[in-house]
Amino acid sequence: MNAAIRWPVIFLGLALASTPSFASTRVAIYAIVDDIVFEPSDFEPDRAWISGVFVTPVPISSGLHQPPARGHMYFTLNAANAAATRVDWQALRAAAGTGKVVGFGEYWMPCSSSRTDIPLPAGTDSNCSFEAAVHTTDRTLATPGPYPKPSNEAVVTAFDQGDDLCPRFGRPSVQIIADLREAHSPDSVHDDPPVCAAWVGLVASSDLDAAFAQQARVREWADATEAMISQRLANAPGLKLAALSVQCRQTVCRIHLAFPTLEYQETTGNRLAADALGELPGFAPGGKIDPGWGTPTIDYYFQRRRPD
């Protein structure tokens, strides 16, 4: 059975997405900071020009980060969190030139603060992945953007939590950090990142789509699993879908979602769908996301948990 469900789009109200505890979304930006300049002065600065190598969130995503980029990030003070922002900036200055990896800012923030091109009804808001640009010009030619909301952990310097190894979505923090170090100092010798023990013997998350395409369908497991996932999404509070297709093969399932509009997907749909698909029973932690770039669609891939 290919579980395919279509239903009319019914407005259920703009649901507020709570901040999730996704892995690899513990912080917004990973960085190796080479230098930082405060403006207009070091005393209670209003802007910070940070140079180094950065990994920033993928816009309109659930837990994805972009490849490392060398350049500069130019921030204005987060007015709602001025004191905490300046504490972060001082910590980033202390890390500058040390070659150490740091993480700063919250990955999720209100869409109205993150995106100016998304109109939201008055009095409502949803969470979007933080968006920031890595500049290659000098700061006289760059426009500063708002600093992300400082994390409750302030500037993170240790990445040894469970989610750093075994994320729900996105790449493990330890792999992001390994790529960051390689991009910053390609001629240096770097240790291989630790591996998530729960993934040993399974298909790498980056290869789940290829594995799905190659696998045959195991009917009994696939029928039951497709029905379970379809029902879970159909019952997700506030989630609006124009179409849903769930297909399972031998060990991997592909879940294709189409949202009513791209705007709804960006502001609400991705978040609610990701919450509904969290901790699927019988599945290994983590998965792969393929955004439908420029279209209101997204594909998720998950695989069966390894037998004990």
TITIVO-993132 format. One record per residue: residue in one letter; x, y, z of N, C-alpha, C, CB in turn. Coordinates in pm, whole numbers, padded with zeros to 5 digits, always signed. Glycine has a CB too. Layout:
aXYZXYZXYZXYZ...
This chain:
m+00084-00119+00000+00000+00000+00000+00087+00123+00000-00095+00001+00121n+00069+00211-00092+00133+00341-00091+00034+00436-00025+00172+00390-00237a+00063+00472+00098-00032+00554+00174-00029+00696+00120+00000+00552+00326a-00125+00732+00041-00133+00867-00014-00264+00929+00029-00120+00866-00169i-00255+01044+00093-00375+01109+00146-00383+01250+00089-00373+01113+00301r-00498+01287+00041-00521+01424-00005-00650+01473+00059-00528+01433-00161w-00647+01599+00105-00769+01654+00161-00772+01803+00134-00780+01624+00312p-00889+01865+00138-00895+02008+00115-00817+02082+00222-01040+02056+00111v-00761+02194+00183-00689+02276+00279-00790+02350+00365-00592+02375+00208i-00786+02324+00495-00878+02389+00588-00799+02477+00681-00961+02285+00668f-00835+02604+00694-00762+02695+00781-00792+02660+00926-00798+02842+00751l-00685+02622+00998-00701+02585+01138-00641+02688+01232-00637+02451+01164g-00601+02802+01177-00538+02904+01261-00389+02890+01252-00584+02893+01407l-00317+03000+01258-00172+02998+01251-00118+02946+01382-00116+03138+01219a-00067+02824+01380-00018+02763+01504+00116+02822+01541-00007+02610+01489l+00137+02842+01670+00264+02891+01719+00355+02772+01742+00246+02975+01849a+00470+02774+01680+00563+02662+01693+00652+02685+01813+00648+02644+01565s+00654+02592+01905+00741+02604+02021+00883+02574+01982+00695+02511+02134t+00979+02633+02052+01118+02611+02023+01153+02465+02050+01208+02704+02104p+01203+02393+01951+01228+02250+01969+01366+02224+02026+01213+02178+01837s+01388+02101+02071+01519+02062+02121+01588+01976+02016+01507+01986+02255f+01592+02026+01892+01656+01953+01784+01807+01949+01806+01623+02015+01649a+01869+01846+01759+02013+01841+01755+02063+01923+01638+02064+01697+01747s+02190+01962+01646+02251+02049+01547+02174+02180+01535+02258+01978+01412t+02081+02206+01623+02016+02336+01630+02035+02391+01770+01864+02327+01594r+02134+02340+01839+02163+02389+01973+02206+02535+01966+02273+02304+02040v+02276+02572+01862+02316+02711+01840+02290+02747+01695+02466+02733+01877a+02283+02876+01668+02260+02921+01531+02386+02910+01446+02210+03064+01530i+02496+02961+01498+02617+02979+01417+02735+02910+01484+02647+03129+01395y+02804+02827+01407+02932+02771+01449+03041+02856+01384+02946+02619+01409a+03151+02879+01456+03253+02967+01402+03390+02938+01460+03216+03112+01428i+03493+02966+01380+03629+02984+01430+03661+03130+01403+03733+02885+01360v+03674+03206+01509+03687+03351+01500+03835+03389+01493+03619+03421+01621d+03869+03465+01391+04006+03515+01378+04022+03653+01441+04046+03520+01231d+03918+03736+01429+03929+03872+01482+03788+03927+01502+04011+03964+01385i+03775+04024+01589+03647+04091+01610+03675+04238+01640+03567+04024+01726v+03601+04326+01574+03614+04471+01592+03480+04526+01637+03662+04540+01459f+03482+04605+01744+03361+04665+01796+03346+04807+01746+03361+04662+01949e+03220+04848+01728+03188+04984+01685+03077+05041+01772+03148+04988+01535p+03074+05168+01801+03175+05268+01762+03303+05261+01846+03117+05407+01773s+03299+05183+01958+03418+05168+02041+03403+05040+02122+03438+05290+02135d+03508+05005+02194+03503+04885+02278+03413+04903+02399+03642+04847+02323f+03380+05024+02435+03296+05050+02551+03149+05049+02508+03333+05186+02616e+03074+04950+02558+02934+04932+02524+02911+04942+02372+02848+05035+02597p+02971+04851+02296+02959+04858+02149+02816+04835+02102+03052+04756+02084d+02785+04894+01988+02655+04877+01925+02661+04784+01804+02600+05012+01883r+02781+04761+01752+02799+04674+01636+02926+04590+01655+02806+04758+01504a+02929+04475+01589+03047+04388+01595+03076+04333+01456+03026+04272+01697w+03201+04346+01413+03247+04294+01284+03337+04175+01315+03324+04405+01200i+03289+04054+01283+03356+03932+01322+03414+03866+01198+03259+03835+01397s+03544+03834+01201+03611+03771+01088+03649+03628+01123+03737+03852+01048g+03639+03539+01025+03675+03400+01048+03607+03308+00949+03640+03360+01188v+03577+03186+00993+03504+03088+00912+03376+03052+00988+03592+02959+00884f+03265+03048+00915+03134+03036+00980+03050+02926+00914+03060+03170+00975v+02965+02865+00995+02860+02774+00948+02728+02831+00997+02882+02626+00998t+02640+02866+00905+02514+02932+00939+02396+02843+00901+02504+03069+00867p+02278+02868+00959+02160+02786+00926+02117+02799+00780+02045+02823+01016v+02060+02693+00727+01996+02698+00596+01860+02766+00614+01980+02555+00532p+01830+02871+00538+01699+02935+00550+01586+02836+00520+01689+03055+00456i+01476+02854+00590+01355+02774+00569+01386+02625+00586+01295+02800+00429s+01448+02590+00695+01484+02450+00716+01454+02409+00858+01631+02427+00683s+01462+02279+00882+01445+02225+01016+01574+02155+01057+01324+02128+01022g+01667+02232+01108+01789+02174+01161+01904+02162+01064+01760+02042+01213l+01898+02227+00948+02005+02216+00850+02099+02336+00861+01947+02206+00709h+02228+02310+00833+02329+02415+00830+02398+02414+00694+02432+02397+00944q+02449+02530+00653+02517+02545+00526+02664+02503+00541+02506+02689+00476p+02734+02480+00429+02877+02450+00437+02955+02567+00496+02932+02415+00297p+03076+02541+00547+03156+02651+00604+03186+02757+00499+03287+02597+00662a+03189+02881+00543+03220+02994+00456+03316+03087+00527+03090+03069+00414r+03421+03126+00458+03518+03220+00514+03477+03362+00479+03661+03191+00464g+03485+03451+00575+03450+03591+00551+03427+03664+00681+03325+03600+00463h+03324+03747+00680+03296+03832+00795+03146+03832+00823+03346+03978+00771m+03111+03846+00949+02972+03864+00988+02963+03997+01062+02920+03744+01076y+02862+04073+01026+02849+04210+01077+02715+04221+01147+02861+04316+00962f+02719+04246+01277+02597+04244+01357+02573+04376+01428+02604+04132+01459t+02444+04407+01442+02403+04514+01532+02359+04451+01664+02287+04599+01470l+02356+04533+01765+02316+04487+01898+02174+04432+01895+02328+04601+02001n+02153+04320+01961+02017+04269+01979+01951+04353+02088+02017+04115+02015a+01867+04447+02046+01814+04547+02139+01736+04485+02254+01726+04645+02066a+01669+04374+02230+01590+04310+02335+01677+04233+02433+01488+04216+02273n+01802+04208+02394+01894+04132+02479+02032+04198+02475+01903+03983+02434a+02035+04329+02503+02159+04405+02485+02271+04355+02575+02133+04552+02513a+02243+04336+02703+02348+04294+02796+02401+04157+02759+02295+04293+02940a+02310+04063+02728+02354+03927+02692+02432+03927+02560+02233+03832+02681t+02393+04015+02467+02465+04025+02341+02609+04068+02365+02395+04123+02246r+02627+04168+02450+02763+04218+02476+02846+04115+02552+02758+04349+02557v+02781+04034+02636+02852+03924+02702+02902+03824+02596+02761+03852+02806d+02815+03792+02499+02855+03704+02389+02973+03763+02314+02738+03679+02293w+02965+03890+02283+03071+03954+02204+03205+03949+02276+03034+04098+02173q+03203+03968+02407+03328+03960+02482+03383+03818+02481+03307+04007+02626a+03294+03718+02488+03339+03578+02480+03396+03547+02343+03223+03482+02512l+03336+03602+02238+03389+03582+02103+03524+03650+02087+03290+03635+01998r+03542+03764+02150+03674+03830+02146+03778+03743+02215+03668+03969+02213a+03741+03681+02328+03835+03595+02400+03875+03473+02316+03775+03548+02533a+03782+03427+02230+03810+03310+02146+03885+03347+02018+03681+03240+02110a+03885+03474+01981+03945+03517+01855+04094+03483+01852+03924+03668+01835g+04136+03423+01742+04277+03391+01723+04323+03263+01789+04358+03501+01773t+04236+03196+01864+04276+03073+01934+04258+02948+01848+04196+03058+02061g+04179+02958+01742+04150+02842+01659+04043+02752+01716+04272+02764+01638k+03984+02791+01829+03880+02709+01892+03744+02732+01824+03870+02740+02042v+03664+02628+01821+03529+02639+01765+03435+02690+01873+03480+02502+01711v+03350+02784+01835+03247+02836+01926+03113+02829+01856+03280+02982+01970g+03008+02829+01934+02872+02836+01882+02798+02947+01952+02798+02701+01899f+02721+03025+01877+02652+03136+01941+02517+03163+01877+02736+03262+01935g+02427+03219+01958+02293+03254+01913+02200+03135+01908+02300+03318+01777e+02070+03161+01917+01969+03056+01908+01934+03032+01762+01844+03094+01989y+01921+02904+01726+01888+02866+01589+01750+02918+01549+01894+02714+01572w+01653+02904+01640+01516+02943+01609+01487+03082+01663+01416+02843+01667m+01416+03161+01584+01375+03294+01627+01243+03328+01559+01484+03401+01595p+01170+03427+01611+01043+03463+01546+01063+03502+01401+00976+03578+01621c+00975+03452+01315+00988+03482+01172+00983+03632+01146+00878+03412+01094s+00906+03704+01225+00895+03848+01204+01028+03918+01230+00787+03907+01293s+01115+03855+01310+01247+03911+01335+01349+03860+01235+01292+03878+01476s+01325+03739+01183+01420+03677+01093+01397+03715+00947+01414+03527+01107r+01271+03727+00908+01239+03751+00768+01148+03872+00754+01174+03627+00706t+01188+03965+00670+01103+04083+00648+01007+04062+00531+01189+04205+00623d+01024+03952+00456+00941+03931+00338+00826+03834+00364+01026+03879+00224i+00805+03798+00492+00695+03708+00525+00590+03784+00604+00747+03585+00606p+00475+03815+00544+00371+03884+00620+00300+03788+00714+00271+03949+00526l+00282+03826+00839+00212+03744+00936+00093+03821+00991+00307+03701+01051p-00017+03752+01017-00132+03821+01076-00094+03889+01207-00246+03722+01098a-00158+04002+01234-00128+04077+01356-00148+03991+01479-00215+04203+01364g-00052+03999+01571-00062+03927+01697-00021+03782+01691-00200+03936+01745t+00030+03736+01576+00073+03597+01565+00219+03593+01521-00016+03518+01466d+00281+03483+01549+00420+03465+01505+00451+03317+01506+00519+03543+01596s+00555+03280+01435+00605+03144+01433+00756+03150+01432+00551+03065+01311n+00819+03035+01445+00964+03031+01450+01024+02994+01315+01011+02933+01554c+01131+03064+01278+01207+03036+01158+01352+03015+01196+01192+03150+01054s+01427+02945+01112+01569+02934+01135+01633+03072+01116+01633+02829+01040f+01730+03103+01201+01796+03233+01195+01867+03249+01061+01897+03248+01312e+01859+03369+01005+01923+03397+00878+02026+03506+00894+01820+03436+00772a+02146+03483+00843+02253+03582+00850+02346+03561+00732+02331+03572+00985a+02408+03670+00689+02495+03666+00572+02642+03665+00615+02467+03785+00478v+02723+03589+00540+02869+03594+00556+02921+03684+00445+02934+03449+00550h+02982+03796+00483+03028+03896+00386+03172+03868+00345+03017+04038+00446t+03203+03909+00224+03342+03903+00177+03398+04043+00153+03351+03820+00048t+03319+04145+00178+03363+04284+00159+03407+04342+00293+03250+04370+00096d+03460+04465+00290+03491+04531+00417+03363+04590+00474+03599+04642+00397r+03370+04628+00601+03246+04667+00669+03192+04802+00624+03270+04671+00817t+03273+04879+00553+03221+05006+00501+03122+04982+00387+03336+05096+00452l+03126+04860+00328+03035+04827+00219+02926+04731+00261+03113+04767+00104a+02930+04687+00387+02834+04588+00436+02731+04655+00525+02905+04475+00511t+02611+04599+00524+02504+04644+00611+02492+04548+00728+02370+04656+00535p+02502+04596+00851+02492+04503+00965+02351+04449+00981+02536+04572+01094g+02342+04325+01023+02213+04263+01052+02201+04237+01201+02195+04134+00973p+02082+04205+01249+02063+04184+01393+02135+04060+01442+01913+04173+01425y+02198+04070+01557+02260+03955+01621+02150+03861+01669+02352+03998+01740p+02170+03731+01656+02064+03639+01700+02042+03650+01850+02099+03494+01663k+01926+03604+01894+01900+03602+02038+02006+03517+02105+01758+03548+02068p+02076+03572+02206+02179+03493+02274+02120+03367+02336+02248+03577+02380s+02194+03258+02324+02152+03131+02381+02157+03136+02533+02240+03016+02329n+02074+03055+02596+02080+03044+02743+02214+02990+02789+01968+02954+02794e+02285+02923+02700+02418+02871+02731+02527+02973+02703+02445+02745+02653a+02488+03092+02656+02584+03195+02614+02664+03139+02495+02679+03237+02732v+02792+03174+02483+02874+03122+02375+02919+02981+02411+02996+03215+02347v+02885+02885+02327+02912+02744+02354+03054+02709+02307+02807+02653+02285t+03130+02643+02393+03266+02603+02357+03287+02452+02369+03366+02675+02445a+03192+02379+02425+03200+02234+02438+03082+02171+02366+03202+02191+02588f+03110+02071+02285+03006+02007+02204+03009+01857+02233+03027+02036+02052d+02963+01822+02351+02968+01682+02394+02835+01633+02447+03074+01665+02499q+02726+01704+02415+02595+01657+02454+02549+01547+02357+02493+01773+02456g+02446+01472+02398+02398+01363+02314+02358+01408+02176+02283+01296+02380d+02293+01523+02167+02247+01573+02038+02362+01615+01948+02154+01690+02058d+02479+01644+02005+02595+01678+01923+02643+01558+01843+02707+01731+02011l+02614+01438+01892+02652+01315+01823+02536+01256+01743+02702+01214+01924c+02418+01254+01801+02303+01186+01742+02188+01285+01726+02259+01066+01828p+02192+01371+01625+02086+01470+01609+01957+01410+01558+02131+01579+01516r+01848+01480+01585+01718+01441+01533+01711+01468+01384+01606+01515+01606f+01752+01587+01343+01763+01623+01202+01893+01699+01182+01640+01709+01155g+01938+01703+01060+02060+01776+01031+02183+01693+01063+02063+01905+01109r+02298+01753+01039+02424+01684+01061+02465+01697+01207+02535+01740+00970p+02535+01596+01260+02583+01607+01397+02675+01727+01414+02656+01479+01438s+02666+01791+01529+02753+01906+01556+02899+01869+01540+02727+01960+01696v+02936+01747+01582+03076+01708+01574+03125+01701+01429+03097+01573+01642q+03036+01667+01334+03075+01666+01194+03081+01807+01137+02979+01580+01113i+02986+01892+01179+02990+02032+01139+03121+02095+01183+02869+02111+01198i+03162+02066+01307+03285+02121+01361+03406+02069+01285+03298+02088+01510a+03406+01939+01251+03517+01883+01174+03531+01954+01039+03496+01732+01153d+03420+01979+00971+03424+02051+00843+03472+02194+00863+03284+02051+00777l+03431+02255+00974+03471+02392+01002+03622+02401+01023+03398+02446+01127r+03677+02308+01098+03822+02307+01121+03899+02282+00992+03859+02200+01225e+03847+02192+00908+03913+02165+00781+03911+02288+00691+03846+02046+00711a+03799+02360+00688+03789+02480+00606+03880+02591+00658+03645+02528+00601h+03895+02598+00788+03978+02705+00846+04126+02676+00830+03945+02723+00994s+04166+02550+00850+04308+02513+00846+04324+02384+00767+04367+02496+00991p+04313+02390+00635+04313+02268+00554+04444+02191+00557+04280+02302+00412d+04554+02257+00592+04683+02189+00592+04716+02124+00726+04792+02287+00556s+04628+02140+00824+04651+02081+00955+04595+01939+00961+04587+02168+01065v+04645+01862+01057+04595+01727+01078+04480+01733+01179+04709+01633+01129h+04367+01675+01143+04248+01681+01228+04202+01539+01261+04134+01761+01159d+04160+01519+01383+04105+01390+01424+03968+01369+01360+04094+01381+01578d+03937+01243+01333+03803+01212+01283+03701+01237+01393+03796+01064+01233p+03583+01289+01356+03481+01314+01459+03427+01183+01516+03365+01398+01401p+03385+01182+01641+03324+01060+01697+03195+01026+01624+03296+01078+01848v+03158+00900+01634+03041+00848+01562+02928+00820+01660+03077+00720+01482c+02806+00847+01618+02690+00815+01699+02675+00663+01707+02561+00880+01640a+02681+00608+01828+02675+00462+01844+02545+00405+01791+02691+00425+01992a+02436+00483+01801+02305+00434+01755+02298+00422+01604+02196+00525+01803w+02393+00483+01532+02392+00477+01386+02486+00370+01330+02430+00611+01330v+02564+00307+01417+02658+00207+01369+02581+00092+01304+02748+00154+01485g+02621+00053+01185+02555-00055+01113+02435-00012+01032+02513-00158+01209l+02402+00118+01038+02289+00169+00962+02338+00251+00843+02197+00255+01051v+02247+00285+00755+02279+00371+00643+02307+00512+00695+02164+00373+00538a+02413+00575+00645+02442+00713+00683+02324+00800+00646+02572+00764+00616s+02291+00896+00732+02173+00979+00707+02181+01050+00572+02157+01082+00817s+02303+01087+00530+02318+01157+00402+02284+01068+00283+02461+01208+00388d+02281+00934+00304+02258+00841+00193+02119+00777+00198+02363+00733+00195l+02032+00826+00284+01902+00761+00300+01817+00767+00174+01826+00825+00415d+01825+00875+00100+01745+00884-00023+01793+00783-00127+01752+01027-00080a+01924+00764-00138+01977+00666-00232+01940+00524-00189+02130+00680-00245a+01947+00497-00058+01910+00364-00008+01763+00335-00035+01940+00352+00142f+01678+00436-00015+01535+00419-00041+01510+00381-00186+01459+00547-00005a+01579+00448-00278+01559+00422-00420+01602+00281-00459+01636+00523-00503q+01696+00222-00386+01750+00092-00422+01677-00024-00354+01896+00085-00388q+01605+00004-00246+01547-00104-00168+01415-00154-00228+01524-00058-00026a+01389-00283-00203+01260-00341-00236+01163-00319-00120+01274-00492-00269r+01036-00333-00148+00934-00311-00046+00907-00439+00032+00804-00259-00110v+00910-00429+00166+00872-00540+00252+00729-00513+00298+00971-00556+00376r+00634-00583+00241+00494-00543+00248+00439-00531+00390+00410-00640+00171e+00460-00633+00473+00397-00632+00606+00443-00512+00689+00429-00763+00680w+00576-00493+00695+00627-00380+00772+00588-00248+00707+00780-00389+00786a+00598-00240+00575+00569-00116+00504+00424-00074+00521+00603-00130+00356d+00330-00169+00508+00188-00136+00523+00160-00074+00660+00102-00262+00502a+00208-00140+00765+00180-00093+00901+00248+00041+00928+00226-00197+01005t+00368+00056+00879+00444+00178+00907+00389+00296+00829+00591+00158+00873e+00352+00276+00704+00292+00385+00626+00164+00434+00692+00263+00337+00481a+00083+00342+00741-00042+00381+00806-00014+00459+00935-00128+00257+00837m+00085+00414+01013+00118+00482+01139+00166+00624+01115+00225+00403+01215i+00255+00643+01017+00309+00776+00990+00201+00867+00933+00428+00767+00893s+00120+00815+00842+00012+00895+00783-00086+00943+00890-00063+00814+00676q-00121+00853+00982-00214+00890+01089-00152+00994+01181-00256+00767+01168r-00025+00979+01208+00043+01074+01296+00041+01215+01238+00188+01028+01321l+00065+01226+01109+00062+01357+01044-00080+01411+01033+00126+01349+00906a-00176+01323+01004-00315+01367+00992-00368+01422+01124-00403+01251+00945n-00316+01371+01236-00362+01415+01367-00277+01525+01428-00365+01298+01460a-00175+01572+01357-00087+01676+01411-00165+01806+01430+00035+01698+01318p-00169+01861+01551-00247+01983+01576-00199+02100+01490-00239+02021+01724g-00295+02162+01419-00266+02283+01343-00197+02262+01210-00183+02370+01423l-00157+02140+01178-00083+02117+01054-00177+02114+00934-00003+01986+01062k-00149+02196+00834-00226+02200+00711-00142+02143+00597-00273+02344+00678l-00195+02044+00525-00125+01985+00413-00217+01980+00292-00075+01844+00448a-00162+02011+00175-00236+01995+00051-00226+01852+00001-00185+02091-00056a-00116+01783+00035-00098+01643-00007+00005+01577+00083-00054+01634-00155l-00011+01448+00100+00080+01368+00181+00099+01233+00115+00027+01352+00327s+00224+01189+00103+00254+01056+00050+00360+00991+00139+00302+01065-00099v+00332+00872+00186+00427+00797+00269+00457+00665+00198+00369+00771+00413q+00585+00639+00174+00628+00516+00108+00741+00454+00189+00673+00543-00038c+00727+00327+00224+00830+00255+00299+00881+00138+00217+00777+00208+00435r+01010+00112+00228+01072+00001+00156+01121-00102+00259+01190+00051+00066q+01238-00154+00240+01289-00257+00331+01321-00201+00469+01412-00323+00271t+01394-00087+00471+01431-00027+00601+01410+00123+00603+01576-00058+00633v+01386+00185+00489+01380+00331+00480+01242+00375+00434+01488+00384+00382c+01192+00482+00496+01065+00543+00455+01090+00684+00402+00966+00548+00574r+01014+00717+00297+01016+00852+00240+00880+00914+00264+01052+00850+00088i+00880+01034+00322+00757+01106+00353+00757+01236+00274+00742+01133+00507h+00666+01248+00181+00657+01368+00096+00539+01453+00141+00643+01330-00055l+00567+01578+00174+00463+01671+00220+00453+01788+00123+00493+01721+00362a+00330+01825+00090+00304+01946+00013+00216+02037+00099+00235+01914-00125f+00259+02162+00113+00188+02259+00196+00101+02349+00109+00288+02343+00278p+00002+02414+00169-00088+02499+00089-00016+02609+00013-00192+02560+00178t+00081+02674+00081+00156+02783+00019+00299+02778+00071+00091+02921+00049l+00388+02842-00003+00527+02852+00042+00536+02934+00170+00614+02914-00068e+00454+03037+00179+00454+03121+00300+00417+03039+00423+00357+03238+00283y+00313+02958+00411+00272+02875+00524+00382+02775+00560+00141+02801+00493q+00445+02717+00459+00553+02623+00487+00664+02690+00566+00608+02565+00356e+00704+02810+00522+00816+02880+00585+00784+02920+00729+00853+03003+00504t+00664+02968+00751+00632+03023+00882+00586+02919+00983+00527+03127+00869t+00523+02813+00934+00457+02721+01028+00470+02575+00989+00312+02755+01038g+00448+02541+00862+00435+02403+00821+00555+02316+00852+00409+02397+00676n+00675+02364+00817+00795+02284+00844+00809+02250+00991+00919+02358+00797r+00781+02346+01076+00799+02325+01219+00699+02222+01272+00784+02457+01294l+00573+02236+01235+00472+02145+01286+00492+02003+01232+00333+02196+01249a+00533+01993+01106+00558+01860+01049+00676+01793+01118+00585+01869+00898a+00782+01870+01142+00899+01813+01209+00865+01768+01351+01013+01915+01212d+00783+01845+01420+00742+01805+01554+00661+01675+01549+00658+01917+01621a+00574+01664+01450+00490+01544+01440+00572+01419+01408+00384+01563+01333l+00685+01438+01340+00767+01325+01298+00879+01295+01397+00825+01350+01162g+00879+01362+01508+00983+01340+01607+00966+01207+01679+00983+01451+01707e+01078+01137+01698+01081+01013+01774+00976+00912+01726+01059+01044+01922l+00980+00882+01597+00891+00781+01541+00923+00645+01601+00902+00777+01387p+00823+00575+01654+00850+00446+01717+00908+00346+01618+00722+00390+01779g+01014+00277+01661+01077+00176+01578+01181+00229+01482+00974+00106+01501f+01203+00363+01483+01298+00422+01390+01425+00467+01462+01235+00540+01317a+01535+00465+01390+01662+00512+01443+01657+00663+01459+01780+00470+01351p+01737+00718+01550+01741+00863+01565+01798+00928+01439+01824+00904+01688g+01751+01045+01410+01803+01118+01296+01736+01080+01166+01950+01095+01283g+01757+01161+01065+01699+01138+00935+01756+01237+00836+01546+01149+00940k+01701+01238+00716+01746+01331+00614+01628+01414+00566+01812+01257+00495i+01655+01541+00540+01553+01632+00489+01597+01683+00352+01529+01750+00586d+01509+01676+00256+01531+01736+00124+01426+01845+00103+01523+01628+00010p+01463+01972+00123+01367+02080+00099+01334+02091-00050+01421+02214+00151g+01212+02125-00079+01173+02148-00218+01201+02291-00256+01024+02114-00241w+01325+02322-00279+01370+02460-00296+01275+02538-00389+01513+02463-00352g+01218+02644-00335+01130+02731-00414+00990+02679-00430+01189+02753-00547t+00960+02560-00378+00825+02503-00386+00778+02468-00246+00822+02378-00479p+00649+02467-00220+00599+02438-00084+00596+02289-00053+00459+02495-00066t+00709+02222-00070+00717+02078-00046+00843+02047+00035+00717+01999-00179i+00843+01929+00097+00960+01882+00169+00953+01730+00176+00968+01945+00312d+01069+01664+00170+01078+01520+00181+01161+01484+00305+01140+01457+00053y+01109+01389+00383+01182+01336+00498+01216+01190+00469+01099+01350+00630y+01334+01147+00515+01374+01007+00507+01413+00958+00646+01493+00988+00406f+01358+00844+00686+01390+00782+00814+01417+00633+00790+01276+00803+00917q+01492+00571+00882+01521+00429+00869+01489+00354+00998+01667+00408+00830r+01464+00226+00982+01431+00140+01095+01549+00136+01193+01395-00002+01047r+01514+00122+01320+01616+00108+01423+01689-00025+01408+01553+00120+01564r+01818-00024+01439+01894-00148+01431+01845-00248+01535+02044-00120+01451p+01827-00373+01497+01783-00474+01595+01881-00484+01710+01765-00611+01528d+01832-00502+01832+01921-00518+01949+01993-00651+01945+01840-00506+02080
